[in-house]
Amino acid sequence: MNSEAKDGVTFRDQSEKWLADLAVRKRKPIAPSTLRVFNSYVRRLTPVIGETKLTEINNGIVRNLVQQLDAEKLSPKTINELVAVVKQVVGSLVDKDGNKVHQREWNHAFIDLPVVSAQKQPCLSAKDVDRCIKNAASDQEKLFYAVLAGSGLRVAEALAIHTSGRDDQTSWNPLSQSIDVHSSVFNGRELARVKTAAGKRTIDLDPQLSALIANYVQSHGIQKGDYLFQSRNHGPMHQKTARERLAKHGIPGFHSFRRYRITRLREFGVPEDIVRYWVGHEGQSITDRYSKLGENAELRREWACRPGLLGFDLPDISEQRRTASRRTVEPISLTEKVARYEATDDDLPLSLFAEQSEHS
């Protein structure tokens, strides 16, 4: 494309190419859920500036856009994210040598973006978790909430749990009493990827929670390799189904279970490196990257077995039973079923250890 042709590229044209490139890029690939958000933002912007040429999109155009979006009562966070997409699209047009065609020095004071105040981050209490479990309509729903609150898994990771699955799958391991995270579910389809590099991890479970999973697997005929949380056709439970069930309990989203778990771990004094490892967060400093405490499986196990760490009551899920699948899949051996946990002095640890940025 020559210089004259580049001058005629509109926001609509380049945003389509930007989205297509995002979908296939190898460096820092984005999650399908993130791509879906970007698609929605482009659809929101196209009626407003879709036919505007990139050469014309400057601080003045963006300032006018901000004023229009603000008049439509959009939240400061949404306005900032929409403007960030505009900047990314303008900057994504490059020449044959990879140099930006339209260099911009964005004047944020002139654009006058609204300030994003502290976002609401609802966190459940132990009573909230107990209420969700108690009022759940099925054993599957009860276990789902218990696993979310007791592991800190992202919902897409929890939906991908297999019983004794393959190494490339997110899988509950009854022998190690843990969940190995390697995949996630998006739009009902399992993907061999997680949100971040730190997302591939082993979550050590409270033995009582692992025993509850074993009880559910045994009493509901879940076979080896199957999804733990199944739809009627034995595929993964759809997130829409899970979301509709959760809405009936007045809970503001699945991430509130994750915040509950992180808060509970910190209240108990679990070393921050282990907290980050279990929930799949990257370290924030060079020191964090040097620390290998999260890789100490024995120490993690000691903390996971600490009495009271769950903070909520586990349900009885033996009342309702499903007919076991007739597919010829090797069932989980009864010898793999975890014995009911009883606290002992041995559970005590050997030692105690006390974007939204400006886009250019």
C-alpha positions in Angstrom: 0.0 0.0 0.0 1.5 3.3 -1.1 1.5 6.5 0.9 -1.5 8.0 -0.9 -3.5 4.8 -0.3 -2.6 4.8 3.4 -3.8 8.4 3.7 -7.3 7.2 2.7 -7.6 4.4 5.3 -10.6 4.9 7.5 -11.1 3.8 11.1 -13.6 1.2 9.9 -11.0 -0.3 7.5 -8.1 -0.4 10.0 -10.2 -1.5 12.9 -11.2 -4.6 11.0 -7.5 -5.4 10.1 -6.5 -4.7 13.7 -9.0 -7.2 15.1 -8.0 -9.8 12.5 -4.3 -9.4 13.4 -5.1 -9.6 17.2 -6.9 -12.9 16.6 -3.8 -14.6 15.1 -0.8 -12.8 16.6 1.8 -15.0 18.2 3.5 -12.5 20.5 1.4 -12.1 23.6 -1.7 -13.8 22.2 -5.0 -12.5 23.7 -7.7 -14.6 25.2 -10.9 -15.1 23.1 -12.9 -13.2 25.8 -10.6 -10.2 25.4 -11.0 -10.3 21.7 -14.8 -10.4 22.1 -14.6 -7.2 24.2 -12.4 -5.4 21.6 -15.0 -6.5 18.9 -17.8 -4.9 21.0 -15.8 -1.7 21.4 -15.1 -1.4 17.7 -18.8 -2.0 17.0 -19.6 0.8 19.5 -17.1 3.2 17.8 -17.8 2.5 14.2 -21.1 4.4 13.9 -19.4 7.4 15.4 -16.0 7.6 13.7 -16.0 4.7 11.3 -15.7 6.7 8.2 -13.2 9.1 9.6 -9.7 8.8 8.0 -6.9 7.9 10.3 -5.0 10.9 9.1 -7.8 13.0 10.6 -8.0 11.3 14.0 -6.1 13.6 16.3 -6.5 15.1 19.8 -9.4 17.3 18.7 -11.4 14.3 17.3 -10.7 12.2 20.4 -11.7 15.1 22.7 -15.0 15.4 20.8 -15.5 11.6 21.0 -15.0 11.7 24.8 -17.5 14.5 25.2 -20.1 12.6 23.1 -19.5 9.3 25.1 -19.7 11.2 28.4 -23.1 12.8 27.3 -24.3 9.3 26.7 -23.7 8.6 30.4 -21.0 5.9 29.8 -18.8 5.0 32.8 -15.4 6.6 33.0 -13.8 3.2 32.7 -15.7 2.4 29.5 -14.8 5.8 28.0 -11.1 5.3 28.8 -11.2 1.8 27.3 -12.9 3.0 24.1 -10.4 5.8 23.6 -7.6 3.3 24.2 -9.0 1.2 21.3 -9.0 4.3 19.1 -5.4 4.9 19.9 -4.4 1.3 19.2 -6.2 1.3 15.9 -4.5 4.5 14.7 -1.1 3.2 15.8 -1.6 -0.2 14.1 -1.2 1.1 10.6 2.4 0.6 9.6 4.6 0.8 6.5 6.5 -2.1 4.9 9.3 -1.7 7.5 6.9 -1.8 10.5 7.1 1.9 11.3 3.9 3.6 12.4 2.3 5.7 9.6 0.5 8.0 11.9 2.6 9.1 14.8 0.6 10.9 17.5 1.5 12.7 20.6 -1.7 12.3 22.6 -2.4 15.3 24.9 -4.4 13.7 27.7 -5.0 17.0 29.5 -6.6 18.4 26.3 -8.6 15.3 25.6 -9.8 15.5 29.2 -10.6 11.8 29.8 -12.7 11.2 32.9 -10.9 9.9 35.9 -11.5 6.3 36.7 -12.1 6.0 40.4 -11.7 2.9 42.4 -13.8 0.2 40.8 -16.3 -1.8 42.7 -14.7 -5.2 43.5 -17.4 -7.2 45.4 -16.0 -9.8 47.7 -18.1 -12.5 49.3 -18.2 -13.3 53.0 -18.1 -16.8 54.4 -21.9 -16.3 55.1 -22.5 -15.5 51.4 -20.7 -18.7 50.3 -22.6 -20.7 52.8 -25.9 -19.2 51.6 -25.1 -19.9 47.9 -24.3 -23.5 48.7 -27.3 -24.0 51.0 -29.7 -22.6 48.4 -28.2 -24.3 45.4 -30.7 -26.3 43.4 -28.5 -29.3 42.7 -25.5 -31.2 43.9 -23.6 -29.9 40.8 -24.3 -26.3 41.7 -23.4 -26.8 45.4 -20.0 -28.4 44.4 -19.4 -25.7 41.8 -19.6 -22.9 44.4 -17.6 -24.9 46.9 -14.8 -25.4 44.3 -14.8 -21.7 43.3 -14.6 -20.5 46.9 -12.1 -23.2 47.9 -9.7 -22.9 45.0 -9.8 -19.3 43.7 -10.2 -20.7 40.1 -11.4 -18.4 37.4 -14.8 -19.5 36.2 -13.4 -20.5 32.8 -10.8 -22.7 34.5 -13.4 -24.3 36.8 -15.6 -25.2 33.8 -12.7 -27.0 32.2 -12.0 -29.4 35.1 -11.8 -33.0 34.1 -11.6 -36.0 36.5 -8.1 -37.4 36.2 -7.7 -35.9 32.7 -4.7 -35.6 30.4 -1.6 -33.5 31.0 -2.9 -30.7 28.7 -6.2 -30.4 30.4 -7.4 -28.8 33.6 -7.8 -31.8 35.8 -8.7 -32.8 39.4 -6.2 -35.3 40.7 -7.6 -37.4 43.5 -4.3 -38.8 44.6 -2.5 -35.5 45.0 -5.7 -33.8 46.1 -5.1 -31.0 43.7 -6.3 -29.3 40.5 -3.8 -28.9 37.7 -4.7 -25.9 35.5 -3.8 -26.1 31.8 -7.0 -25.2 29.9 -10.1 -23.1 30.1 -13.6 -23.1 28.5 -14.8 -20.3 26.3 -18.3 -20.3 24.7 -18.7 -24.0 25.5 -15.4 -25.0 23.9 -12.3 -26.1 25.8 -9.1 -24.2 24.8 -5.6 -25.4 25.6 -4.7 -22.0 27.1 -5.1 -20.0 30.3 -5.2 -16.3 30.9 -1.5 -15.8 31.7 1.7 -17.8 31.8 1.3 -17.9 35.6 -2.2 -19.4 35.0 -0.7 -22.9 34.4 -0.4 -24.1 38.0 -1.3 -26.7 40.6 -3.9 -25.7 43.1 -3.5 -27.7 46.3 -7.0 -28.4 47.8 -8.1 -28.7 51.3 -8.4 -32.5 51.8 -12.1 -32.1 52.8 -12.9 -30.3 49.5 -11.0 -33.0 47.5 -13.0 -35.7 49.4 -16.2 -33.9 48.5 -15.3 -33.9 44.8 -14.5 -37.7 45.1 -17.9 -38.3 46.7 -19.6 -36.3 44.0 -17.7 -38.2 41.3 -18.6 -41.6 42.8 -22.2 -40.9 43.6 -23.0 -39.2 40.3 -21.3 -41.6 38.0 -18.7 -39.2 36.6 -16.2 -41.2 34.7 -12.4 -40.9 34.4 -11.6 -38.2 31.9 -15.1 -36.6 32.0 -15.8 -33.0 32.8 -16.5 -32.6 36.5 -19.2 -30.0 35.8 -21.1 -31.4 32.8 -23.9 -30.3 30.6 -26.5 -32.9 29.6 -24.5 -33.9 26.5 -21.4 -34.6 28.8 -19.7 -31.5 27.5 -18.6 -28.7 29.9 -21.3 -26.8 31.7 -22.0 -23.6 29.7 -21.0 -20.4 31.4 -24.3 -18.8 30.6 -26.0 -21.6 32.6 -23.7 -21.1 35.5 -24.3 -17.3 35.4 -28.1 -17.7 35.3 -27.9 -20.0 38.4 -25.6 -17.6 40.2 -27.9 -14.6 39.5 -30.7 -16.2 41.5 -28.6 -15.9 44.6 -27.9 -12.2 44.2 -24.1 -12.7 43.8 -22.3 -10.0 41.7 -20.3 -12.3 39.4 -18.0 -15.3 39.7 -14.9 -13.2 40.4 -16.3 -12.4 43.9 -15.6 -16.1 44.8 -12.0 -15.6 43.7 -11.7 -12.4 45.8 -13.1 -14.3 48.8 -10.4 -17.0 48.4 -7.6 -14.5 48.1 -8.9 -12.5 51.1 -9.2 -15.7 53.2 -5.7 -16.8 52.4 -4.2 -13.5 53.3 -6.2 -13.4 56.6 -4.7 -16.7 57.5 -1.2 -15.5 56.8 -0.5 -17.7 53.8 2.8 -16.5 52.3 2.1 -14.1 49.4 4.2 -16.1 47.0 1.9 -19.1 47.6 -1.2 -17.0 47.3 0.0 -15.7 43.9 0.9 -19.2 42.8 -2.5 -20.7 43.7 -4.5 -17.9 42.0 -2.3 -17.6 39.0 -1.0 -14.1 39.4 2.4 -12.9 38.1 4.9 -11.4 40.6 5.0 -7.6 40.5 8.7 -7.1 41.2 12.1 -8.6 40.3 12.2 -10.0 43.8 8.9 -11.8 43.2 10.3 -13.4 40.1 13.4 -14.6 42.0 11.3 -16.2 44.7 10.5 -19.9 44.2 8.4 -20.3 47.3 5.3 -21.1 45.2 7.2 -24.1 43.7 7.7 -25.7 47.1 5.0 -28.3 46.8 5.5 -29.7 50.3 5.0 -26.2 51.9 2.0 -25.5 49.7 0.5 -28.8 50.8 1.0 -27.9 54.5 -0.8 -24.6 54.1 -3.6 -26.2 52.1 -4.2 -28.7 54.9 -4.4 -26.1 57.6 -7.7 -26.5 59.5 -10.2 -23.7 59.0 -8.6 -22.3 55.8 -11.7 -22.9 53.7 -13.9 -20.7 56.0 -17.2 -22.1 54.9 -19.2 -25.3 55.4 -19.0 -28.0 52.8 -22.3 -29.4 51.7 -23.7 -32.9 51.7 -24.0 -33.9 48.1 -24.9 -37.6 48.4 -28.7 -37.2 48.3 -29.3 -36.6 44.5 -27.8 -39.1 42.1 -27.4 -39.2 38.3 -27.4 -42.3 36.2 -23.8 -43.1 35.3 -22.8 -42.6 31.7 -22.9 -45.7 29.5 -19.9 -44.7 27.5 -17.0 -47.1 27.6 -14.6 -44.8 29.6 -12.5 -46.2 32.3 -14.1 -45.2 35.6 -12.1 -43.8 38.5 -10.9 -46.6 40.7 -12.5 -46.8 44.1 -8.9 -46.9 45.5 -8.4 -43.4 44.2 -11.3 -42.1 46.3 -9.9 -39.8 49.0 -10.6 -40.7 52.6 -12.5 -38.3 54.8 -10.2 -35.7 56.2 -9.5 -35.5 59.9 -7.3 -32.7 61.3 -4.2 -33.7 63.3 -1.2 -31.9 64.7 0.7 -33.0 61.6 -1.3 -30.4 59.6 0.6 -27.6 61.2 3.3 -26.0 59.0 6.9 -26.7 59.8 7.6 -23.0 59.7 5.6 -19.7 59.4 6.3 -16.9 57.0 5.1 -13.7 57.8 -4.0 -1.5 32.8 -5.4 1.0 33.4 -2.4 3.0 32.2 -2.1 5.8 29.6 -2.1 4.3 26.1 0.1 5.9 23.6 
